Amino acid sequence: MDDLVGLTADPLDGARVASVVAEVGGGDGHSGAVVTFLGIVRGENAGRRVRHLDYEAYEPLALRTFRLILDEAAARWPGVRMAVRHRTGRLMPGDTSVAIAAASAHRADAFAACRYAIERVKQIAPIWKREFFEGGDVWVEGATADPHDETAREQAYRRACV
């Protein structure tokens, strides 16, 4: 993991999430807002009780994709600093699967950049999720957009700024 992006099989617990916030907040007096998004494994999905999820990722490409997302956000919201962490391996209901933090001088930019980042992660990050539920399992469709597809990028932007 570098200082802003990472994949880990380790839990994204409160201490780790706090470190993500500290990394992007920087304590330099320039951040008036720090927004954090945590993706949590649900105990129920599509009317089924979830037993656990297994996440797989192609790490070199996932890290490059996270960096691309941070670069896109920085271009749209100058001055925003961000971090993205995602779990791999087996996760139980209640576990944190993804943590994103955005820091900026103003809250509107921090909220929009954080929302944009999770939308783009879902669109383009090479991370796959297999959901195990009572009675079976299923691969959940993951990233389907081309990272350089301007239409997909604009869809994420519109969702972030609704």
MDAnalysis code that builds the backbone (N, CA, C; Angstrom):
import MDAnalysis as mda
import numpy as np

u = mda.Universe.empty(486, n_residues=162, atom_resindex=np.repeat(np.arange(162), 3), trajectory=True)
u.add_TopologyAttr("name", ["N", "CA", "C"] * 162)
u.add_TopologyAttr("resid", np.arange(1, 163))
u.add_TopologyAttr("resname", ["MET", "ASP", "ASP", "LEU", "VAL", "GLY", "LEU", "THR", "ALA", "ASP", "PRO", "LEU", "ASP", "GLY", "ALA", "ARG", "VAL", "ALA", "SER", "VAL", "VAL", "ALA", "GLU", "VAL", "GLY", "GLY", "GLY", "ASP", "GLY", "HIS", "SER", "GLY", "ALA", "VAL", "VAL", "THR", "PHE", "LEU", "GLY", "ILE", "VAL", "ARG", "GLY", "GLU", "ASN", "ALA", "GLY", "ARG", "ARG", "VAL", "ARG", "HIS", "LEU", "ASP", "TYR", "GLU", "ALA", "TYR", "GLU", "PRO", "LEU", "ALA", "LEU", "ARG", "THR", "PHE", "ARG", "LEU", "ILE", "LEU", "ASP", "GLU", "ALA", "ALA", "ALA", "ARG", "TRP", "PRO", "GLY", "VAL", "ARG", "MET", "ALA", "VAL", "ARG", "HIS", "ARG", "THR", "GLY", "ARG", "LEU", "MET", "PRO", "GLY", "ASP", "THR", "SER", "VAL", "ALA", "ILE", "ALA", "ALA", "ALA", "SER", "ALA", "HIS", "ARG", "ALA", "ASP", "ALA", "PHE", "ALA", "ALA", "CYS", "ARG", "TYR", "ALA", "ILE", "GLU", "ARG", "VAL", "LYS", "GLN", "ILE", "ALA", "PRO", "ILE", "TRP", "LYS", "ARG", "GLU", "PHE", "PHE", "GLU", "GLY", "GLY", "ASP", "VAL", "TRP", "VAL", "GLU", "GLY", "ALA", "THR", "ALA", "ASP", "PRO", "HIS", "ASP", "GLU", "THR", "ALA", "ARG", "GLU", "GLN", "ALA", "TYR", "ARG", "ARG", "ALA", "CYS", "VAL"])
u.atoms.positions = np.array([
    [0.840, -1.191, 0.000],
    [0.000, 0.000, 0.000],
    [0.875, 1.240, 0.000],
    [0.486, 2.238, -0.811],
    [1.168, 3.513, -0.677],
    [0.355, 4.370, 0.283],
    [0.656, 5.628, 0.344],
    [0.008, 6.464, 1.344],
    [-1.457, 6.770, 1.051],
    [-1.912, 6.636, -0.195],
    [-3.280, 7.029, -0.517],
    [-4.174, 5.910, -1.029],
    [-3.613, 4.845, -1.558],
    [-4.431, 3.762, -2.086],
    [-3.935, 2.431, -1.536],
    [-4.844, 1.470, -1.401],
    [-4.408, 0.177, -0.908],
    [-5.457, -0.902, -0.985],
    [-4.981, -2.119, -1.096],
    [-5.769, -3.342, -0.968],
    [-5.179, -4.107, 0.207],
    [-6.040, -4.727, 0.997],
    [-5.545, -5.473, 2.145],
    [-6.507, -6.590, 2.497],
    [-5.960, -7.674, 2.999],
    [-6.787, -8.741, 3.555],
    [-7.071, -8.470, 5.033],
    [-6.406, -7.479, 5.598],
    [-6.602, -7.127, 7.008],
    [-7.895, -6.343, 7.189],
    [-8.506, -6.451, 8.350],
    [-9.733, -5.691, 8.604],
    [-9.518, -4.185, 8.456],
    [-10.519, -3.530, 7.936],
    [-10.544, -2.066, 7.893],
    [-11.309, -1.623, 9.135],
    [-10.663, -1.719, 10.267],
    [-11.310, -1.394, 11.528],
    [-11.220, 0.108, 11.798],
    [-11.747, 0.508, 12.937],
    [-11.779, 1.929, 13.272],
    [-10.416, 2.580, 13.246],
    [-9.388, 1.900, 13.752],
    [-8.046, 2.477, 13.784],
    [-7.505, 2.680, 12.375],
    [-7.729, 1.697, 11.503],
    [-7.240, 1.825, 10.133],
    [-7.994, 2.930, 9.398],
    [-9.309, 2.983, 9.596],
    [-10.098, 4.037, 8.950],
    [-9.659, 5.398, 9.464],
    [-9.394, 5.510, 10.760],
    [-8.908, 6.777, 11.316],
    [-7.585, 7.169, 10.670],
    [-6.740, 6.182, 10.371],
    [-5.468, 6.511, 9.727],
    [-5.686, 7.011, 8.305],
    [-6.700, 6.462, 7.607],
    [-7.032, 6.956, 6.267],
    [-7.456, 8.421, 6.359],
    [-8.319, 8.732, 7.318],
    [-8.783, 10.108, 7.496],
    [-7.604, 11.015, 7.842],
    [-6.728, 10.556, 8.729],
    [-5.566, 11.362, 9.116],
    [-4.654, 11.615, 7.921],
    [-4.493, 10.605, 7.055],
    [-3.639, 10.768, 5.882],
    [-4.161, 11.853, 4.954],
    [-5.462, 11.844, 4.687],
    [-5.986, 12.842, 3.756],
    [-6.229, 14.179, 4.436],
    [-6.561, 14.176, 5.724],
    [-6.783, 15.420, 6.445],
    [-5.492, 16.186, 6.670],
    [-4.443, 15.471, 6.957],
    [-3.120, 16.060, 7.066],
    [-2.878, 16.955, 8.260],
    [-3.906, 17.388, 8.949],
    [-3.704, 18.238, 10.115],
    [-2.989, 19.536, 9.803],
    [-3.076, 20.007, 8.553],
    [-2.308, 21.180, 8.138],
    [-3.114, 22.481, 8.211],
    [-4.343, 22.413, 8.674],
    [-5.161, 23.612, 8.784],
    [-5.830, 24.038, 7.496],
    [-5.632, 23.290, 6.407],
    [-6.257, 23.637, 5.128],
    [-7.578, 22.914, 4.919],
    [-7.843, 21.892, 5.692],
    [-9.066, 21.115, 5.523],
    [-10.144, 21.617, 6.466],
    [-11.240, 22.084, 5.872],
    [-12.398, 22.469, 6.657],
    [-13.382, 21.328, 6.770],
    [-13.157, 20.266, 5.971],
    [-14.066, 19.122, 5.991],
    [-13.306, 17.853, 5.638],
    [-13.634, 16.784, 6.351],
    [-13.172, 15.450, 6.002],
    [-14.406, 14.567, 5.982],
    [-14.648, 13.929, 4.834],
    [-15.792, 13.041, 4.663],
    [-15.267, 11.628, 4.496],
    [-15.872, 10.693, 5.202],
    [-15.469, 9.298, 5.124],
    [-16.657, 8.455, 4.699],
    [-16.421, 7.551, 3.757],
    [-17.423, 6.573, 3.348],
    [-16.914, 5.194, 3.736],
    [-17.750, 4.418, 4.405],
    [-17.440, 3.031, 4.716],
    [-18.483, 2.149, 4.060],
    [-18.047, 1.202, 3.245],
    [-18.935, 0.186, 2.690],
    [-18.939, -0.992, 3.649],
    [-20.112, -1.365, 4.133],
    [-20.264, -2.414, 5.135],
    [-20.991, -3.606, 4.507],
    [-20.537, -4.821, 4.795],
    [-21.186, -6.024, 4.293],
    [-22.558, -6.153, 4.962],
    [-23.587, -6.219, 4.121],
    [-24.955, -6.368, 4.617],
    [-25.219, -7.819, 5.024],
    [-26.097, -8.007, 5.990],
    [-26.488, -9.340, 6.428],
    [-27.592, -9.939, 5.580],
    [-28.193, -9.091, 4.728],
    [-29.248, -9.563, 3.832],
    [-29.112, -8.831, 2.504],
    [-29.311, -9.561, 1.424],
    [-29.265, -8.965, 0.090],
    [-30.218, -9.733, -0.811],
    [-31.013, -9.006, -1.566],
    [-31.969, -9.602, -2.507],
    [-32.874, -10.615, -1.802],
    [-33.256, -10.312, -0.562],
    [-34.160, -11.175, 0.180],
    [-33.522, -12.439, 0.728],
    [-32.191, -12.525, 0.666],
    [-31.490, -13.716, 1.162],
    [-30.568, -13.322, 2.309],
    [-30.405, -14.213, 3.265],
    [-29.485, -13.987, 4.378],
    [-28.068, -14.275, 3.909],
    [-27.199, -13.281, 4.011],
    [-25.811, -13.397, 3.571],
    [-24.996, -14.064, 4.668],
    [-24.256, -15.118, 4.295],
    [-23.355, -15.787, 5.247],
    [-21.999, -15.096, 5.264],
    [-21.458, -14.815, 4.068],
    [-20.193, -14.091, 3.938],
    [-19.975, -13.701, 2.484],
    [-18.983, -12.848, 2.255],
    [-18.571, -12.454, 0.909],
    [-17.105, -12.808, 0.754],
    [-16.723, -13.146, -0.464],
    [-15.316, -13.294, -0.803],
    [-15.003, -12.266, -1.878],
    [-14.011, -11.406, -1.617],
    [-13.559, -10.410, -2.583],
    [-12.241, -10.849, -3.180],
    [-12.131, -10.736, -4.490],
    [-10.883, -10.978, -5.200],
    [-10.560, -9.730, -6.000],
    [-9.276, -9.480, -6.197],
    [-8.853, -8.298, -6.951],
    [-7.578, -8.615, -7.709],
    [-7.411, -7.942, -8.824],
    [-6.134, -7.960, -9.527],
    [-5.373, -6.744, -9.009],
    [-4.485, -6.977, -8.050],
    [-3.900, -5.889, -7.264],
    [-3.187, -4.811, -8.077],
    [-2.271, -5.154, -8.995],
    [-1.573, -4.067, -9.694],
    [-2.532, -3.137, -10.445],
    [-3.516, -3.719, -11.102],
    [-4.469, -2.905, -11.848],
    [-5.428, -2.178, -10.905],
    [-5.832, -2.824, -9.819],
    [-6.729, -2.165, -8.862],
    [-6.075, -0.925, -8.269],
    [-4.807, -1.034, -7.899],
    [-4.112, 0.124, -7.328],
    [-3.961, 1.246, -8.354],
    [-3.670, 0.893, -9.595],
    [-3.606, 1.916, -10.662],
    [-4.967, 2.555, -10.862],
    [-6.026, 1.746, -10.782],
    [-7.386, 2.266, -10.950],
    [-7.744, 3.214, -9.814],
    [-7.409, 2.847, -8.591],
    [-7.661, 3.754, -7.464],
    [-6.931, 5.080, -7.668],
    [-5.692, 5.006, -8.125],
    [-4.904, 6.223, -8.373],
    [-5.573, 7.059, -9.474],
    [-6.064, 6.405, -10.535],
    [-6.780, 7.106, -11.603],
    [-8.005, 7.830, -11.042],
    [-8.750, 7.149, -10.186],
    [-9.945, 7.748, -9.577],
    [-9.561, 8.977, -8.753],
    [-8.502, 8.882, -7.979],
    [-8.058, 10.032, -7.185],
    [-7.626, 11.180, -8.089],
    [-6.953, 10.860, -9.195],
    [-6.547, 11.897, -10.148],
    [-7.761, 12.558, -10.793],
    [-8.770, 11.752, -11.170],
    [-9.999, 12.315, -11.744],
    [-10.678, 13.259, -10.751],
    [-10.772, 12.822, -9.496],
    [-11.410, 13.653, -8.468],
    [-10.633, 14.952, -8.258],
    [-9.316, 14.861, -8.238],
    [-8.492, 16.059, -8.047],
    [-8.676, 17.045, -9.198],
    [-8.882, 16.529, -10.407],
    [-9.105, 17.412, -11.556],
    [-10.459, 18.115, -11.456],
    [-11.469, 17.431, -10.931],
    [-12.808, 18.019, -10.812],
    [-12.938, 18.922, -9.595],
    [-12.265, 18.540, -8.508],
    [-12.346, 19.278, -7.255],
    [-10.927, 19.605, -6.797],
    [-10.312, 20.625, -7.396],
    [-8.938, 20.974, -7.013],
    [-8.849, 21.233, -5.508],
    [-7.794, 20.759, -4.925],
    [-7.597, 20.954, -3.495],
    [-8.117, 19.818, -2.634],
    [-8.896, 18.911, -3.221],
    [-9.381, 17.754, -2.465],
    [-8.271, 16.719, -2.401],
    [-8.049, 16.184, -1.198],
    [-7.091, 15.077, -1.015],
    [-7.888, 13.859, -0.597],
    [-7.512, 12.689, -1.130],
    [-8.311, 11.490, -0.892],
    [-7.457, 10.265, -0.620],
    [-8.109, 9.265, -0.042],
    [-7.515, 7.946, 0.146],
    [-8.597, 6.900, -0.116],
    [-8.189, 5.760, -0.663],
    [-9.096, 4.638, -0.933],
    [-8.425, 3.359, -0.446],
    [-9.147, 2.588, 0.352],
    [-8.695, 1.267, 0.798],
    [-9.822, 0.270, 0.533],
    [-9.469, -0.924, 0.068],
    [-10.473, -1.966, -0.168],
    [-9.978, -3.277, 0.401],
    [-10.884, -4.044, 0.954],
    [-10.565, -5.367, 1.489],
    [-10.595, -6.414, 0.389],
    [-9.857, -7.478, 0.617],
    [-9.932, -8.686, -0.183],
    [-10.101, -9.855, 0.791],
    [-10.453, -11.004, 0.247],
    [-10.623, -12.189, 1.084],
    [-12.042, -12.313, 1.603],
    [-12.187, -13.107, 2.658],
    [-13.498, -13.401, 3.234],
    [-13.920, -12.311, 4.208],
    [-15.133, -11.800, 4.007],
    [-15.716, -10.785, 4.885],
    [-17.063, -11.273, 5.387],
    [-17.331, -10.989, 6.631],
    [-18.578, -11.379, 7.278],
    [-19.516, -10.165, 7.340],
    [-20.825, -10.413, 7.481],
    [-21.737, -9.279, 7.661],
    [-21.255, -8.383, 8.809],
    [-21.272, -7.093, 8.545],
    [-20.796, -6.103, 9.510],
    [-19.367, -5.665, 9.273],
    [-18.597, -6.444, 8.489],
    [-17.225, -6.052, 8.173],
    [-17.219, -4.889, 7.186],
    [-16.182, -4.071, 7.256],
    [-16.008, -2.970, 6.313],
    [-15.258, -3.482, 5.096],
    [-15.839, -3.283, 3.909],
    [-15.221, -3.751, 2.665],
    [-14.423, -2.657, 1.973],
    [-14.828, -1.412, 2.131],
    [-14.138, -0.306, 1.479],
    [-14.200, 0.923, 2.373],
    [-13.108, 1.686, 2.394],
    [-13.054, 2.949, 3.126],
    [-12.494, 4.007, 2.186],
    [-13.221, 5.104, 2.075],
    [-12.797, 6.226, 1.243],
    [-12.888, 7.473, 2.100],
    [-11.859, 8.295, 2.045],
    [-11.874, 9.553, 2.779],
    [-11.488, 10.676, 1.834],
    [-12.162, 11.813, 1.979],
    [-11.863, 13.000, 1.175],
    [-11.777, 14.194, 2.105],
    [-10.736, 14.990, 1.936],
    [-10.542, 16.195, 2.742],
    [-10.433, 17.391, 1.814],
    [-11.090, 18.471, 2.194],
    [-11.019, 19.694, 1.396],
    [-11.315, 20.893, 2.282],
    [-11.121, 22.055, 1.700],
    [-11.401, 23.284, 2.433],
    [-12.899, 23.435, 2.694],
    [-13.733, 22.884, 1.802],
    [-15.186, 23.057, 1.905],
    [-15.894, 21.712, 1.841],
    [-16.958, 21.576, 2.625],
    [-17.652, 20.295, 2.742],
    [-18.274, 19.823, 1.440],
    [-18.790, 20.715, 0.622],
    [-19.451, 20.289, -0.614],
    [-18.488, 19.520, -1.513],
    [-17.272, 20.022, -1.634],
    [-16.284, 19.328, -2.462],
    [-15.899, 17.974, -1.858],
    [-15.748, 17.920, -0.538],
    [-15.386, 16.656, 0.109],
    [-16.486, 15.614, -0.081],
    [-17.753, 16.009, 0.114],
    [-18.861, 15.071, -0.087],
    [-18.916, 14.593, -1.534],
    [-18.854, 15.522, -2.484],
    [-18.961, 15.153, -3.900],
    [-17.807, 14.250, -4.327],
    [-16.593, 14.578, -3.927],
    [-15.439, 13.772, -4.326],
    [-15.513, 12.365, -3.734],
    [-15.953, 12.256, -2.482],
    [-16.077, 10.953, -1.838],
    [-17.130, 10.107, -2.553],
    [-18.269, 10.695, -2.859],
    [-19.337, 9.969, -3.577],
    [-18.864, 9.575, -4.973],
    [-18.193, 10.473, -5.651],
    [-17.655, 10.177, -6.976],
    [-16.705, 8.979, -6.907],
    [-15.852, 8.956, -5.912],
    [-14.872, 7.876, -5.803],
    [-15.538, 6.514, -5.647],
    [-16.560, 6.391, -4.806],
    [-17.192, 5.075, -4.648],
    [-17.944, 4.686, -5.915],
    [-18.548, 5.646, -6.585],
    [-19.224, 5.324, -7.854],
    [-18.221, 4.796, -8.872],
    [-17.059, 5.427, -8.955],
    [-16.032, 4.988, -9.911],
    [-15.426, 3.647, -9.504],
    [-15.218, 3.424, -8.208],
    [-14.722, 2.121, -7.756],
    [-15.673, 1.033, -8.250],
    [-16.974, 1.231, -8.067],
    [-17.958, 0.238, -8.492],
    [-17.951, 0.068, -10.010],
    [-17.694, 1.144, -10.747],
    [-17.696, 1.088, -12.213],
    [-16.465, 0.419, -12.798],
    [-15.275, 0.725, -12.267],
    [-14.057, 0.384, -13.018],
    [-12.994, -0.404, -12.267],
    [-13.093, -0.570, -10.967],
    [-12.033, -1.276, -10.236],
    [-12.121, -2.787, -10.477],
    [-11.000, -3.429, -10.781],
    [-10.992, -4.876, -11.015],
    [-11.058, -5.651, -9.696],
    [-12.245, -5.578, -9.083],
    [-12.520, -6.248, -7.815],
    [-13.814, -7.025, -8.012],
    [-13.777, -8.304, -7.633],
    [-14.931, -9.168, -7.841],
    [-15.425, -9.692, -6.509],
    [-16.751, -9.792, -6.414],
    [-17.395, -10.188, -5.160],
    [-18.218, -11.453, -5.386],
    [-17.977, -12.438, -4.539],
    [-18.787, -13.657, -4.536],
    [-19.562, -13.672, -3.229],
    [-20.886, -13.739, -3.362],
    [-21.764, -13.686, -2.195],
    [-22.242, -15.097, -1.855],
    [-22.033, -15.472, -0.610],
    [-22.493, -16.765, -0.117],
    [-23.689, -16.513, 0.788],
    [-24.792, -17.162, 0.473],
    [-26.016, -16.981, 1.227],
    [-26.569, -18.355, 1.588],
    [-27.560, -18.365, 2.451],
    [-28.186, -19.633, 2.816],
    [-28.800, -20.234, 1.564],
    [-28.278, -21.393, 1.161],
    [-28.824, -22.074, -0.012],
    [-28.015, -21.917, -1.277],
    [-26.910, -21.184, -1.249],
    [-26.126, -21.076, -2.470],
    [-25.134, -19.932, -2.462],
    [-24.645, -19.634, -3.650],
    [-23.710, -18.523, -3.815],
    [-23.844, -17.992, -5.233],
    [-23.347, -16.770, -5.418],
    [-23.420, -16.116, -6.720],
    [-22.279, -15.112, -6.829],
    [-21.719, -15.000, -8.029],
    [-20.773, -13.922, -8.309],
    [-21.600, -12.687, -8.606],
    [-21.296, -11.593, -7.932],
    [-22.000, -10.335, -8.135],
    [-21.238, -9.554, -9.202],
    [-21.970, -9.092, -10.207],
    [-21.315, -8.369, -11.301],
    [-20.529, -7.200, -10.752],
    [-19.294, -7.125, -11.185],
    [-18.417, -6.058, -10.724],
    [-18.239, -4.994, -11.777],
    [-17.043, -4.479, -11.859],
    [-16.718, -3.389, -12.769],
    [-17.027, -3.781, -14.211],
    [-17.746, -2.919, -14.893],
    [-18.098, -3.200, -16.282],
    [-17.714, -2.071, -17.225],
    [-17.384, -0.899, -16.715],
    [-17.083, 0.250, -17.574],
    [-15.595, 0.321, -17.897],
    [-15.299, 0.829, -19.062],
    [-13.926, 1.135, -19.456],
    [-13.494, 2.370, -18.656],
    [-12.350, 2.313, -17.983],
    [-11.924, 3.460, -17.177],
    [-11.820, 4.771, -17.958],
    [-11.648, 4.689, -19.265],
    [-11.496, 5.898, -20.074],
    [-12.781, 6.293, -20.803],
    [-13.892, 5.620, -20.488],
    [-15.195, 5.914, -21.083],
    [-15.753, 7.189, -20.444],
    [-15.801, 8.249, -21.222],
    [-16.249, 9.545, -20.716],
    [-17.710, 9.501, -20.261],
    [-18.554, 8.712, -20.928],
    [-19.960, 8.609, -20.532],
    [-20.084, 8.020, -19.131],
    [-19.331, 6.960, -18.846],
    [-19.354, 6.356, -17.508],
    [-18.842, 7.351, -16.474],
    [-17.793, 8.067, -16.810],
    [-17.234, 9.065, -15.891],
    [-18.279, 10.140, -15.573],
    [-18.995, 10.577, -16.581],
    [-20.026, 11.608, -16.366],
    [-21.200, 11.063, -15.560],
    [-21.545, 9.780, -15.745],
    [-22.611, 9.178, -14.928],
    [-22.210, 9.198, -13.456],
    [-20.969, 8.841, -13.166],
    [-20.493, 8.871, -11.782],
    [-20.524, 10.293, -11.234],
    [-20.133, 11.256, -12.054],
    [-20.138, 12.656, -11.632],
    [-21.572, 13.120, -11.310],
    [-22.520, 12.777, -12.178],
    [-23.918, 13.167, -11.934],
    [-24.440, 12.544, -10.648],
    [-24.132, 11.278, -10.388],
    [-24.573, 10.637, -9.137],
    [-23.950, 11.335, -7.934],
    [-22.696, 11.726, -8.058],
    [-21.989, 12.362, -6.947],
    [-22.547, 13.734, -6.627],
    [-23.089, 14.393, -7.602],
    [-23.508, 15.785, -7.416],
    [-25.022, 15.954, -7.410],
    [-25.747, 14.897, -7.197],
    [-27.213, 14.978, -7.154],
    [-27.651, 15.690, -5.899],
])
